[in-house]
Amino acid sequence: MATPLVEFKNVTKRFGTRTVLNGINLALFEGDITTVIGKSGVGKSVLLKHIIGLLRPDEGEILFNGKELKSMGRKERKAFKRQVSYMFQNNALFDSLTIFENIALPLREKTRLREKAIKEKVRARMDQMELFGVDHKYPSQLSGGMQKRVALARALITDPTIILFDEPTTGLDPLRKNAVLSMIAHHQKEIGFTAVLVSHDIPDVFFISNRVAIIDNGKISFQDTPMELEQSEDPVVQEFIEGQENLKDELIGLNTRRDLEDMFIRETGRVDRSGGTFPIIIVFTIEGLDQINEHVGYIAAQRIIQCLGALLKDHFDSSGTSARYSSDKILMLLSHTDLKDIERGLDKLAIDLQRQEILQPKSYPRACVDFSILAGLAEAGPGMDLNSLVAQALIQQKVIARLECRKLGKIS
């Protein structure tokens, strides 16, 4: 494997009696966008400050291109620091300086360039960021999105190898947030710098990330690609990801996966102790949800999940509990219910679903993507765990509702 551009080896940092970083091991590779996530107060910003040299570790070592920073001479350390730039959480633009002066500031402080060369570099970066006609304006005269572009232009002005982004989208509305993430991704590809982001904007930030690292209890509990993150079965990773989804699922009337797993254990235990009927599960899959996210939009995908969750509540409320099982699957657990009654309920649900607005092509005037909703059920038995039951239900899945756009000549 390639040598990391920056590597943390067993780095520990304490503030008084509090240990913030506790033996951190992290590899940052050249040309990658690495996003660092974790709960508030776990040391994400402290990590960034170690890279830029604002903090030094109490134990462990930080390497740049395989060489330990603390073993570098004064000139080497200064040369390294010149290669690192920082885009602050709230932009940190100087209100008393014009936009031009804000961007030029690092060149005037860190280089011996003449004024003509400084003006040429600043003008080139401003053009690149589409900051036209704002040279003599002040930060307060610009929108939040424009201020972010100014902050990025200033971070890029010294041609750094590494740029550190501390919560670059905090406080922005969804449109501006996505614009900033797109801006970072676009210019990273164009210029080729290595980016390290601290962000809470999950899952949006994953779309521009090559790697993701999770800080938990002072350690890096995960570092790999976003795809590996999504598929990880590590309890810490699952807890973090589920924590981000819980609010969304509460808003659409779904329980957490953990709640449903606990309920399954209680119900099967009850049958083992007292007899009666084992619980039945139904697994619903929205086939094509990824395509909806990509081509139609995240809001449309959430509306489909919301509609299905609401109808499950209407049709099975007295006997069923539903939860998000994965990104495109909802699982419903039913107790004290006859199998034939559930099958009749599914038939009625299928009719009701097909009538919903989300399954009408006219709801997608700009882009229409084919998708199907499938359902399969399975009855638990003695000693059967939930994952085995889900696998059995998936085998039984059939389409209960479908949207087809191709027949209507829509984009799919």
Order of alpha helices (4+ residues) and beta strands (2+ residues): beta-beta-beta-alpha-beta-beta-alpha-beta-alpha-alpha-alpha-beta-alpha-beta-beta-beta-alpha-alpha-alpha-beta-alpha-beta-beta-alpha-beta-alpha-beta
